[in-house]
Amino acid sequence: MYKSLEQALLDLEKAGMLKRIHAEVDPHLEMAEIARENFRQGGPALLFEHVKGSKFRAACNIFGSDERFNFLFRDGFEQTKIAVNFKANPIEFFKQAFRHPLQLFQAGFAGIKSLPRRSGSIKDFEECSLSDLPQLVSWPLDGGAFITLPQVATRPSENASIMQTNVGMYRIQISGNEYIPNEECGLHYQIKRDIARHHQKALEEGRPLKASIFIGGPPSHTFAAVMPMPENLSELLFAGMLGNRRFRYFEHDGYLVSSDADFCILGELEPGLKPEGPFGDHIGYYSGKHDFPCMKVTKVLCKKNAIFPFTVVGRPPQEDTLFGKYIHAITKPMVPASLPGVYGIHAVDDAGVHPLCLALGSEAFRPYASPEEREPMELLKTANALLGFNQASLTKYLLIAAKEDAAGISTDANAIANETAASLDVNNVPAFFTHVLERVHFDRDLHFQTATTIDTLDYTGTSLNHGSKVVIAAAGAKIRKLRNNPSDLETLALPQMFKNATIVMPGVLMIEGPVILENNEKSATLEQLKNTLAHWEFRENYPWISIIDEGALIANKAASTDNILSDFLWITFTRSDPAQDIYGLEETVEEKHWKCKAPLIIDARIKPQHQQQLTVPAEISKKAEQILKDAGVL
């Protein structure tokens, strides 16, 4: 039960999970690269005691390991899971609770003792300015300094109750571009967030939206801001439950203030927009400069010994990977309750989360059908439900399989990937791909949504927030045998400009292709490749081929990629738009349905409209590594 961020950090230090950095560090690139290198090396949480240009200390990598996550939330994690399970499935919960009545009592008591509590006053804070905060610039082309662990609180109306407060995490740009220094900051919220509804309501009523940005405070407050909460379950209640301490707050001039926060930025969102960005984002590329809401800052508050927590995002895995892991652990019971027929869901972190989702469903529309007769029917209903559910609606590639087909598969630990576990697991990416590719009919089982909404951070589509999706559904008996034999590639005579075929896993290849230049016609070279593949004796055994840029694997290895599978996932799904970049042999459209023969070809080369990949100057990396060595961290 932590009352402040500093108390949590001191507890980590006492447990040997935090190191202090006594040397002065520059928040422009240097501090962020120290955080990235420290995470790559599996290092501890870090407390920077001297931040250049700021009187405040800064902390990072607080949540960057299973050990620290479990340690920080050891008092509240299990009771929070119980409460979410109750919210997701109350009938089943009560059935279990009557067999274990203590659990029912614990859930009720946890909820009551976690209600937000009015406490504190403006006298507990001092005033400062945005420029006093550590000016964190994480990547060379970032448009200015950003707050990367904010808790943004808004309410649907000015007289709304505390339990109607939404707390979310959206990036905050505090300098650069056209923002008036110390008077304005950018607030970039993505589509389909609760703050968007609050902002829209305020605009309709002709009033500014009051917003409060909290930084720091107990670690549970930060995690609550990231959580995709069930409907009618407040983030403030969740924070109290997880942190085993009620969320303390007071109101000042109509603004909500977190009494335990290290910093509070108070202001109003008005109708006007201003350019925000660029920003090095969590899928491994920059997001560009676009118009987003601008917040007029009325007051910046800080505690006397405030600490500025931050994280750094980039190509996965990063610290936010741990957030995703524990969000899944807590919300797992919500999936079958919210989406009947879904038995597993995995937004793949290595693929940038939203670009690829693996799901396990059921195919019981025709229970009398034999495996040879079974085809995706119920799976398509389930897929449509998934694409309309919460953040899963941002999925670009959805691969969904029927659980009935997993029965009887070998559990031999030494078997190759296409002999998957008897219970098909969406978290076993190679096994799941194998299961799908063994069964998918490319003339039937690909279902596109074109000219639709996609993730704001995904630039593979036609314009901001606009692109396409594809559902690849698999049900029934195996129709092909996958191969994983390097000698097969000796029989593949690639046409000019294509080279270096690499086996990723059974049935999946990556092939390097020519660079795509501005306005370059790519179809002619792909036709040459398709003509070659049409005569390859193993084309059915390798039904998935990703075309990548020359040298992409080498470049990404330099960016500390763990293995070839991670490269495949990241390159394929962050650099392709289904409607524009999926090809196949003998492509046809019949009754508006696109079909082809194996192999499926995904053009995952960088296109002219794509954003730049994130890199950092070598001298910054070298200095960051030296600072960590001098501090005894590495």
C-alpha positions as CSV (number, residue, x, y, z in Angstrom):
1,M,0.0,0.0,0.0
2,Y,1.9,3.0,-1.3
3,K,1.0,6.6,-0.5
4,S,3.4,8.1,-3.1
5,L,5.7,7.2,-6.0
6,E,8.7,7.9,-3.9
7,Q,7.6,5.4,-1.2
8,A,7.2,2.8,-3.9
9,L,10.7,3.6,-5.4
10,L,12.3,3.4,-1.9
11,D,10.7,0.0,-1.4
12,L,12.1,-1.2,-4.8
13,E,15.5,0.1,-3.8
14,K,15.4,-1.7,-0.4
15,A,14.5,-4.9,-2.3
16,G,17.5,-4.5,-4.7
17,M,15.3,-3.6,-7.7
18,L,16.3,0.0,-8.2
19,K,19.5,1.8,-8.9
20,R,20.2,5.5,-8.6
21,I,22.0,7.4,-11.4
22,H,24.0,10.2,-9.7
23,A,25.5,11.6,-12.9
24,E,23.8,14.5,-14.7
25,V,21.7,13.1,-17.6
26,D,20.3,15.0,-20.6
27,P,16.6,14.5,-21.1
28,H,17.1,15.2,-24.8
29,L,17.7,11.7,-26.3
30,E,20.2,10.6,-23.6
31,M,17.8,9.8,-20.8
32,A,15.4,7.8,-23.1
33,E,18.3,5.7,-24.6
34,I,19.5,4.9,-21.1
35,A,16.0,3.6,-20.3
36,R,15.9,1.5,-23.5
37,E,19.4,0.0,-23.0
38,N,18.6,-0.7,-19.4
39,F,15.4,-2.5,-20.4
40,R,17.2,-4.5,-23.1
41,Q,19.7,-5.7,-20.6
42,G,17.1,-6.7,-18.1
43,G,18.2,-3.9,-15.7
44,P,16.5,-2.5,-12.6
45,A,14.2,0.5,-12.1
46,L,16.3,3.7,-12.4
47,L,16.1,7.0,-10.4
48,F,17.9,9.9,-12.1
49,E,18.9,12.3,-9.4
50,H,20.2,15.1,-11.6
51,V,18.3,15.9,-14.8
52,K,19.8,18.6,-16.9
53,G,17.6,21.7,-17.1
54,S,15.2,20.6,-14.4
55,K,15.1,20.7,-10.6
56,F,13.0,17.5,-10.5
57,R,14.2,13.9,-10.3
58,A,13.0,11.3,-12.9
59,A,12.4,7.6,-12.8
60,C,12.0,4.9,-15.4
61,N,11.7,1.2,-15.9
62,I,9.5,1.0,-12.8
63,F,7.2,-1.6,-14.4
64,G,9.9,-3.2,-16.7
65,S,10.0,-6.8,-15.3
66,D,7.7,-9.5,-13.9
67,E,9.5,-9.3,-10.6
68,R,8.9,-5.6,-10.1
69,F,5.3,-5.8,-11.3
70,N,4.5,-8.6,-8.9
71,F,6.4,-6.8,-6.1
72,L,4.7,-3.5,-6.5
73,F,1.2,-4.9,-6.7
74,R,1.6,-7.9,-4.3
75,D,-1.1,-6.6,-2.0
76,G,-3.8,-5.9,-4.5
77,F,-3.3,-7.9,-7.7
78,E,-5.3,-11.0,-6.8
79,Q,-8.2,-9.1,-5.2
80,T,-8.4,-7.0,-8.4
81,K,-8.6,-10.1,-10.6
82,I,-11.4,-11.4,-8.3
83,A,-13.3,-8.1,-8.6
84,V,-12.9,-8.0,-12.4
85,N,-14.0,-11.6,-12.7
86,F,-17.1,-10.7,-10.7
87,K,-17.9,-7.8,-13.0
88,A,-17.3,-9.9,-16.1
89,N,-19.4,-12.9,-15.0
90,P,-21.4,-12.4,-11.8
91,I,-23.5,-15.6,-12.1
92,E,-20.5,-17.9,-12.5
93,F,-18.7,-15.9,-9.7
94,F,-21.6,-16.5,-7.3
95,K,-21.6,-20.2,-8.1
96,Q,-17.9,-20.3,-7.2
97,A,-18.4,-18.0,-4.2
98,F,-21.0,-20.2,-2.5
99,R,-18.5,-23.0,-2.6
100,H,-15.8,-20.5,-1.3
101,P,-17.8,-17.8,0.7
102,L,-14.6,-16.1,1.8
103,Q,-14.0,-15.1,-1.8
104,L,-17.4,-13.4,-2.0
105,F,-16.7,-11.5,1.2
106,Q,-13.2,-10.5,0.0
107,A,-14.6,-9.1,-3.3
108,G,-17.3,-7.1,-1.6
109,F,-14.9,-5.7,1.0
110,A,-12.3,-4.9,-1.6
111,G,-14.8,-2.9,-3.6
112,I,-16.0,-0.9,-0.6
113,K,-12.6,-0.1,0.8
114,S,-11.4,1.0,-2.7
115,L,-14.0,3.8,-3.3
116,P,-12.4,7.2,-4.0
117,R,-11.9,9.4,-1.0
118,R,-12.0,13.2,-0.8
119,S,-8.8,14.3,0.9
120,G,-6.1,17.0,0.7
121,S,-6.1,20.5,-0.6
122,I,-4.2,22.9,-2.9
123,K,-2.0,23.8,0.1
124,D,-0.3,20.4,-0.3
125,F,1.2,21.5,-3.7
126,E,3.5,24.2,-5.0
127,E,3.1,25.8,-8.4
128,C,5.6,25.4,-11.3
129,S,5.5,25.5,-15.1
130,L,5.7,23.1,-18.0
131,S,9.2,24.1,-18.7
132,D,10.3,23.1,-15.2
133,L,9.5,19.5,-15.9
134,P,12.2,17.2,-17.4
135,Q,12.0,18.0,-21.1
136,L,11.9,14.3,-22.3
137,V,12.7,13.9,-26.0
138,S,12.9,10.2,-26.8
139,W,13.7,10.1,-30.5
140,P,15.7,12.5,-32.8
141,L,12.7,13.5,-34.9
142,D,10.2,14.0,-32.1
143,G,8.4,17.3,-32.4
144,G,9.2,18.4,-28.8
145,A,9.2,17.1,-25.3
146,F,6.5,14.7,-24.2
147,I,5.0,13.3,-21.0
148,T,4.8,9.5,-21.6
149,L,3.1,8.3,-18.4
150,P,0.3,10.7,-17.9
151,Q,-3.0,10.0,-16.3
152,V,-5.6,12.2,-18.1
153,A,-8.8,12.7,-16.1
154,T,-12.0,14.0,-17.7
155,R,-15.7,13.9,-16.9
156,P,-18.8,13.9,-19.2
157,S,-20.1,17.1,-17.5
158,E,-19.0,19.6,-15.0
159,N,-21.3,18.4,-12.3
160,A,-20.7,14.7,-13.0
161,S,-19.9,12.4,-10.0
162,I,-16.4,11.3,-9.1
163,M,-17.3,7.7,-10.3
164,Q,-18.1,9.0,-13.8
165,T,-14.5,10.2,-14.2
166,N,-12.5,8.6,-17.0
167,V,-8.8,8.3,-16.6
168,G,-6.8,7.4,-19.7
169,M,-3.2,7.5,-20.9
170,Y,-2.7,9.7,-24.0
171,R,0.6,11.3,-25.0
172,I,1.1,14.9,-24.0
173,Q,3.4,17.2,-25.9
174,I,4.6,20.1,-23.7
175,S,6.9,22.0,-26.0
176,G,7.6,22.5,-29.7
177,N,5.5,23.1,-32.8
178,E,3.1,26.1,-32.4
179,Y,2.3,25.7,-28.7
180,I,2.7,28.8,-26.6
181,P,5.4,28.0,-24.1
182,N,4.1,27.2,-20.7
183,E,0.5,28.1,-21.7
184,E,-0.4,25.2,-24.1
185,C,0.2,21.5,-24.5
186,G,-0.9,19.0,-27.1
187,L,-3.3,16.1,-26.1
188,H,-3.2,13.3,-28.6
189,Y,-6.1,10.9,-27.9
190,Q,-6.8,8.1,-30.3
191,I,-10.2,7.2,-31.8
192,K,-12.6,5.1,-29.7
193,R,-11.5,6.4,-26.3
194,D,-13.8,7.7,-23.6
195,I,-12.2,11.1,-23.6
196,A,-13.4,11.5,-27.2
197,R,-17.0,11.2,-26.0
198,H,-16.5,13.7,-23.2
199,H,-14.8,16.1,-25.6
200,Q,-17.6,15.7,-28.2
201,K,-20.3,16.3,-25.5
202,A,-18.5,19.5,-24.4
203,L,-18.3,20.8,-28.0
204,E,-22.0,20.1,-28.5
205,E,-22.8,22.1,-25.3
206,G,-20.5,24.9,-26.3
207,R,-18.1,24.7,-23.4
208,P,-14.5,23.8,-23.0
209,L,-13.7,20.4,-21.5
210,K,-11.8,20.6,-18.2
211,A,-9.0,18.1,-18.1
212,S,-6.5,17.2,-15.3
213,I,-3.2,15.5,-16.1
214,F,-1.7,13.6,-13.2
215,I,1.9,12.4,-13.3
216,G,3.3,10.0,-10.7
217,G,1.6,9.1,-7.5
218,P,1.2,5.4,-6.4
219,P,2.1,3.0,-9.2
220,S,-1.5,1.7,-9.3
221,H,-2.7,5.1,-10.6
222,T,-0.4,4.8,-13.6
223,F,-1.5,1.2,-14.4
224,A,-5.2,2.2,-13.9
225,A,-4.8,4.8,-16.7
226,V,-3.7,2.1,-19.1
227,M,-6.4,-0.4,-18.3
228,P,-9.3,-1.0,-20.7
229,M,-11.9,-1.0,-18.0
230,P,-15.2,-2.9,-18.2
231,E,-18.3,-0.6,-18.6
232,N,-19.3,1.1,-15.4
233,L,-16.1,0.1,-13.5
234,S,-14.2,3.3,-12.6
235,E,-10.5,3.6,-13.1
236,L,-10.4,5.3,-9.8
237,L,-12.0,2.3,-8.1
238,F,-9.6,0.0,-10.0
239,A,-6.6,2.1,-8.8
240,G,-7.8,1.9,-5.2
241,M,-8.2,-1.9,-5.5
242,L,-4.9,-2.6,-7.2
243,G,-3.0,-0.3,-4.9
244,N,-4.8,-1.4,-1.7
245,R,-5.4,2.3,-1.0
246,R,-8.3,4.5,-1.9
247,F,-7.7,7.1,-4.6
248,R,-7.4,10.5,-2.8
249,Y,-8.7,13.6,-4.5
250,F,-10.0,17.1,-4.1
251,E,-11.5,19.7,-6.4
252,H,-10.0,23.1,-7.2
253,D,-11.8,25.7,-9.4
254,G,-13.9,22.8,-10.9
255,Y,-10.8,20.6,-11.7
256,L,-10.2,17.2,-10.2
257,V,-6.8,17.0,-8.4
258,S,-5.2,13.7,-7.4
259,S,-3.9,14.3,-3.8
260,D,-1.2,11.7,-4.2
261,A,0.2,12.7,-7.6
262,D,3.6,14.2,-8.0
263,F,2.4,16.7,-10.6
264,C,-1.0,17.9,-11.7
265,I,-1.5,19.9,-14.9
266,L,-4.9,21.6,-15.1
267,G,-6.4,23.1,-18.2
268,E,-9.2,23.2,-20.8
269,L,-9.6,21.6,-24.2
270,E,-11.1,24.1,-26.6
271,P,-12.5,23.6,-30.1
272,G,-9.3,24.6,-31.9
273,L,-6.7,22.2,-33.0
274,K,-2.9,22.6,-33.3
275,P,-0.2,20.4,-35.0
276,E,1.0,17.7,-32.6
277,G,4.0,15.3,-33.2
278,P,6.0,13.8,-34.8
279,F,6.5,11.2,-32.0
280,G,8.5,7.9,-32.0
281,D,5.7,5.4,-31.2
282,H,5.2,1.9,-29.8
283,I,5.1,0.1,-33.2
284,G,8.6,1.1,-34.0
285,Y,8.1,4.1,-36.3
286,Y,7.3,7.8,-36.0
287,S,3.7,9.0,-36.0
288,G,3.6,12.1,-38.1
289,K,2.6,15.7,-37.3
290,H,-1.2,16.1,-37.3
291,D,-3.8,18.4,-35.9
292,F,-5.0,17.3,-32.4
293,P,-6.7,19.0,-29.5
294,C,-4.7,21.7,-27.7
295,M,-5.1,22.2,-24.0
296,K,-4.9,25.7,-22.5
297,V,-3.0,25.3,-19.3
298,T,-4.4,27.2,-16.3
299,K,-2.1,25.8,-13.5
300,V,0.8,23.3,-13.0
301,L,1.1,21.9,-9.5
302,C,3.9,19.8,-8.0
303,K,4.8,18.2,-4.7
304,K,7.8,19.5,-2.9
305,N,10.0,16.5,-3.7
306,A,8.2,15.4,-6.8
307,I,9.6,12.7,-9.1
308,F,8.8,12.6,-12.8
309,P,8.1,9.0,-14.0
310,F,8.5,8.2,-17.7
311,T,8.6,5.4,-20.1
312,V,10.0,5.0,-23.6
313,V,8.1,3.4,-26.4
314,G,9.5,2.0,-29.7
315,R,9.7,-1.3,-31.5
316,P,8.5,-4.1,-29.2
317,P,9.4,-5.4,-26.8
318,Q,9.6,-2.3,-24.5
319,E,8.4,-1.6,-21.0
320,D,4.8,-1.2,-22.2
321,T,5.0,-4.9,-23.2
322,L,4.7,-5.7,-19.5
323,F,1.6,-3.5,-19.2
324,G,0.0,-5.5,-22.0
325,K,0.9,-8.8,-20.3
326,Y,-0.7,-7.9,-17.0
327,I,-3.7,-6.2,-18.6
328,H,-4.4,-9.6,-20.2
329,A,-4.0,-11.4,-16.9
330,I,-6.6,-9.2,-15.3
331,T,-9.1,-9.0,-18.2
332,K,-8.9,-12.6,-19.3
333,P,-12.3,-13.5,-17.7
334,M,-13.9,-10.5,-19.4
335,V,-13.4,-12.0,-22.9
336,P,-15.8,-15.0,-22.9
337,A,-18.3,-12.9,-20.9
338,S,-18.2,-10.0,-23.3
339,L,-17.8,-12.1,-26.4
340,P,-19.5,-15.5,-26.2
341,G,-17.8,-18.0,-28.4
342,V,-14.3,-16.5,-28.0
343,Y,-12.0,-18.8,-26.0
344,G,-8.7,-17.0,-26.4
345,I,-7.4,-13.7,-27.8
346,H,-3.9,-12.5,-28.3
347,A,-3.0,-9.1,-29.7
348,V,0.6,-9.9,-30.7
349,D,3.1,-7.5,-29.1
350,D,5.9,-8.3,-31.5
351,A,3.6,-7.2,-34.4
352,G,2.9,-3.9,-32.8
353,V,-0.3,-5.1,-30.9
354,H,-3.1,-3.8,-33.1
355,P,-1.8,-4.9,-36.5
356,L,-2.2,-8.7,-35.6
357,C,-4.7,-10.5,-33.4
358,L,-5.0,-14.3,-33.0
359,A,-8.3,-15.6,-31.7
360,L,-9.7,-19.0,-30.8
361,G,-13.4,-19.6,-31.4
362,S,-15.9,-22.4,-32.0
363,E,-17.5,-23.8,-35.1
364,A,-20.7,-25.4,-33.9
365,F,-23.2,-24.0,-36.4
366,R,-23.2,-27.5,-38.0
367,P,-22.4,-29.9,-35.2
368,Y,-23.2,-32.9,-37.4
369,A,-20.6,-31.9,-40.0
370,S,-17.5,-34.1,-40.4
371,P,-14.1,-32.4,-40.2
372,E,-13.9,-32.5,-44.0
373,E,-17.2,-30.8,-44.3
374,R,-16.7,-28.2,-41.6
375,E,-16.0,-24.6,-42.8
376,P,-15.9,-21.2,-41.1
377,M,-19.4,-20.1,-40.4
378,E,-19.8,-19.4,-36.7
379,L,-16.2,-18.2,-36.8
380,L,-17.1,-15.3,-39.1
381,K,-19.9,-14.2,-36.7
382,T,-17.3,-14.3,-33.9
383,A,-14.8,-12.4,-36.0
384,N,-17.2,-9.6,-36.7
385,A,-18.0,-9.4,-33.0
386,L,-14.3,-9.1,-32.2
387,L,-13.8,-6.3,-34.7
388,G,-16.5,-4.4,-32.9
389,F,-15.2,-5.0,-29.4
390,N,-13.2,-2.3,-27.5
391,Q,-9.6,-2.0,-28.6
392,A,-9.8,-5.2,-30.6
393,S,-11.7,-3.1,-33.1
394,L,-8.4,-1.6,-34.2
395,T,-7.1,-5.1,-35.4
396,K,-5.8,-5.1,-38.9
397,Y,-5.1,-8.8,-39.4
398,L,-7.4,-11.2,-37.5
399,L,-6.5,-14.9,-37.7
400,I,-9.2,-17.0,-36.1
401,A,-9.4,-20.8,-35.7
402,A,-11.9,-23.3,-34.4
403,K,-11.1,-25.0,-31.1
404,E,-12.8,-28.3,-32.2
405,D,-10.0,-28.9,-34.7
406,A,-7.3,-28.9,-32.1
407,A,-8.4,-32.2,-30.5
408,G,-6.0,-35.1,-30.8
409,I,-3.0,-33.2,-32.0
410,S,0.4,-34.5,-30.7
411,T,1.8,-33.1,-27.5
412,D,5.3,-34.4,-28.1
413,A,7.6,-31.7,-26.9
414,N,10.1,-32.5,-29.6
415,A,7.6,-32.3,-32.4
416,I,8.0,-29.6,-35.0
417,A,5.6,-26.6,-34.8
418,N,2.9,-28.1,-36.9
419,E,2.3,-30.8,-34.3
420,T,0.8,-28.3,-31.8
421,A,-0.4,-28.9,-28.3
422,A,-3.7,-30.7,-27.9
423,S,-5.2,-27.4,-26.6
424,L,-4.5,-24.8,-29.2
425,D,-3.0,-21.7,-27.6
426,V,-3.3,-18.3,-29.1
427,N,-0.1,-17.3,-27.3
428,N,1.9,-19.9,-29.1
429,V,2.3,-17.9,-32.3
430,P,4.2,-20.5,-34.5
431,A,1.8,-23.3,-33.5
432,F,-1.2,-21.1,-34.2
433,F,0.0,-20.0,-37.6
434,T,0.7,-23.6,-38.5
435,H,-2.8,-24.7,-37.4
436,V,-4.4,-22.0,-39.6
437,L,-2.2,-22.4,-42.6
438,E,-2.8,-26.2,-42.7
439,R,-6.5,-25.6,-43.0
440,V,-7.2,-22.2,-44.7
441,H,-8.8,-22.2,-48.1
442,F,-7.5,-19.2,-49.9
443,D,-10.5,-19.2,-52.3
444,R,-13.0,-19.1,-49.4
445,D,-11.6,-18.0,-46.1
446,L,-10.2,-14.5,-46.6
447,H,-12.7,-11.8,-45.7
448,F,-11.7,-8.1,-46.3
449,Q,-13.1,-4.9,-44.9
450,T,-11.9,-2.0,-47.1
451,A,-12.1,1.7,-46.6
452,T,-12.6,1.4,-42.9
453,T,-11.0,2.8,-39.7
454,I,-7.6,1.6,-38.5
455,D,-5.3,2.6,-35.6
456,T,-4.2,6.3,-35.6
457,L,-0.6,5.2,-35.3
458,D,-0.7,2.9,-38.4
459,Y,0.4,4.5,-41.6
460,T,0.0,1.6,-44.0
461,G,-3.5,2.6,-45.1
462,T,-4.7,5.3,-47.5
463,S,-4.7,8.2,-45.0
464,L,-4.8,8.9,-41.2
465,N,-7.2,6.4,-39.5
466,H,-8.2,5.0,-42.9
467,G,-7.2,1.6,-44.2
468,S,-8.4,-2.0,-44.4
469,K,-8.7,-5.2,-42.4
470,V,-8.7,-8.9,-43.2
471,V,-10.1,-11.9,-41.4
472,I,-8.4,-15.2,-42.1
473,A,-10.6,-18.0,-40.7
474,A,-9.7,-21.7,-40.5
475,A,-12.0,-24.6,-39.6
476,G,-12.1,-28.2,-40.7
477,A,-9.6,-30.8,-41.7
478,K,-6.1,-30.2,-42.8
479,I,-5.8,-29.6,-46.6
480,R,-2.0,-29.2,-46.9
481,K,1.2,-30.4,-45.2
482,L,3.6,-27.6,-44.3
483,R,7.4,-28.0,-44.8
484,N,10.4,-26.6,-43.0
485,N,13.3,-27.8,-45.0
486,P,16.0,-25.4,-46.2
487,S,16.9,-27.7,-49.1
488,D,13.5,-26.9,-50.6
489,L,14.7,-23.4,-51.3
490,E,17.4,-24.8,-53.7
491,T,14.6,-25.6,-56.1
492,L,13.2,-22.0,-56.0
493,A,14.7,-20.0,-58.8
494,L,13.8,-16.5,-57.8
495,P,13.4,-13.9,-60.6
496,Q,15.7,-11.0,-61.0
497,M,15.6,-8.4,-58.1
498,F,14.3,-11.1,-55.6
499,K,16.7,-13.0,-53.3
500,N,17.5,-14.5,-49.9
501,A,14.4,-16.6,-49.2
502,T,14.3,-17.4,-45.5
503,I,12.2,-20.0,-43.7
504,V,10.5,-18.4,-40.7
505,M,8.6,-21.4,-39.4
506,P,6.8,-24.3,-41.2
507,G,5.0,-23.0,-44.2
508,V,6.2,-19.4,-44.0
509,L,8.9,-17.7,-46.0
510,M,10.4,-14.2,-46.2
511,I,11.9,-13.1,-49.5
512,E,13.8,-9.9,-50.1
513,G,12.5,-7.8,-53.0
514,P,13.4,-4.5,-54.8
515,V,12.9,-1.2,-53.0
516,I,9.6,0.6,-53.7
517,L,10.3,4.1,-54.9
518,E,7.9,7.1,-55.1
519,N,5.2,6.3,-57.6
520,N,7.0,3.0,-58.5
521,E,4.8,0.4,-60.1
522,K,5.2,-2.7,-58.0
523,S,2.8,-5.1,-59.7
524,A,5.1,-5.9,-62.6
525,T,7.9,-7.3,-60.4
526,L,5.3,-9.2,-58.2
527,E,3.9,-10.8,-61.4
528,Q,7.4,-12.2,-62.1
529,L,7.5,-13.7,-58.7
530,K,4.0,-15.2,-59.0
531,N,5.0,-16.8,-62.3
532,T,8.0,-18.4,-60.6
533,L,6.0,-19.6,-57.6
534,A,3.3,-21.1,-59.8
535,H,5.8,-23.7,-61.1
536,W,7.4,-24.3,-57.7
537,E,6.8,-27.9,-56.6
538,F,6.6,-26.8,-52.9
539,R,4.2,-23.8,-53.3
540,E,1.4,-25.5,-51.3
541,N,3.8,-26.5,-48.6
542,Y,4.8,-22.8,-48.1
543,P,1.4,-21.0,-48.3
544,W,2.5,-17.7,-46.7
545,I,5.3,-15.5,-48.2
546,S,6.2,-12.1,-47.0
547,I,8.1,-9.8,-49.3
548,I,10.5,-7.6,-47.4
549,D,13.1,-5.0,-48.2
550,E,16.7,-6.0,-48.9
551,G,18.7,-6.0,-45.8
552,A,15.7,-5.6,-43.5
553,L,16.7,-8.6,-41.3
554,I,20.2,-7.3,-40.9
555,A,19.0,-3.8,-40.0
556,N,16.5,-5.1,-37.5
557,K,19.0,-7.4,-35.9
558,A,21.1,-4.3,-35.2
559,A,18.0,-3.0,-33.4
560,S,18.3,-5.9,-31.0
561,T,15.6,-8.2,-32.5
562,D,15.5,-11.5,-30.5
563,N,14.9,-13.9,-33.4
564,I,13.6,-14.3,-36.9
565,L,10.1,-14.8,-35.8
566,S,10.0,-11.4,-34.2
567,D,11.4,-9.9,-37.4
568,F,8.7,-11.6,-39.4
569,L,5.9,-10.4,-37.2
570,W,7.1,-6.8,-37.0
571,I,7.9,-6.4,-40.6
572,T,4.9,-8.2,-42.1
573,F,2.2,-6.6,-40.0
574,T,3.5,-3.1,-39.5
575,R,4.4,-2.6,-43.2
576,S,1.3,-3.9,-45.0
577,D,-2.3,-2.9,-45.6
578,P,-4.4,-6.0,-46.4
579,A,-6.4,-4.4,-49.3
580,Q,-3.3,-2.9,-50.9
581,D,-0.7,-5.5,-50.1
582,I,-2.1,-9.0,-50.2
583,Y,-1.6,-11.0,-53.4
584,G,-1.9,-14.6,-54.5
585,L,-1.7,-17.0,-57.4
586,E,-4.6,-16.8,-59.9
587,E,-6.3,-13.9,-58.1
588,T,-10.0,-13.4,-59.0
589,V,-13.0,-11.6,-57.6
590,E,-16.3,-13.6,-57.7
591,E,-19.5,-12.0,-56.4
592,K,-17.3,-9.3,-54.7
593,H,-15.3,-12.0,-52.9
594,W,-11.5,-12.0,-53.5
595,K,-9.9,-15.4,-53.9
596,C,-6.6,-16.9,-54.9
597,K,-4.5,-20.1,-54.7
598,A,-1.5,-20.7,-52.5
599,P,0.8,-19.1,-51.7
600,L,-0.6,-16.0,-50.2
601,I,1.9,-13.1,-50.9
602,I,2.1,-10.1,-48.5
603,D,4.1,-7.2,-49.7
604,A,5.7,-6.0,-46.5
605,R,8.2,-3.6,-48.1
606,I,8.3,0.0,-46.9
607,K,6.0,2.2,-49.1
608,P,6.3,5.9,-49.8
609,Q,3.5,6.8,-47.4
610,H,5.1,5.0,-44.5
611,Q,6.7,6.7,-41.5
612,Q,10.4,6.5,-40.8
613,Q,11.7,3.7,-38.7
614,L,13.1,4.7,-35.2
615,T,16.8,4.9,-34.8
616,V,19.1,6.8,-32.4
617,P,22.6,8.2,-33.1
618,A,25.4,5.9,-32.3
619,E,27.1,8.5,-30.0
620,I,23.9,8.7,-27.9
621,S,23.8,4.9,-27.5
622,K,27.5,4.8,-26.6
623,K,27.1,7.5,-23.9
624,A,24.0,5.8,-22.5
625,E,25.8,2.5,-22.1
626,Q,28.7,4.2,-20.4
627,I,26.5,6.0,-17.9
628,L,24.9,2.7,-17.0
629,K,28.3,1.0,-16.6
630,D,29.6,3.9,-14.4
631,A,26.5,3.5,-12.2
632,G,27.1,-0.2,-11.8
633,V,23.9,-1.1,-13.6
634,L,25.4,-3.1,-16.5
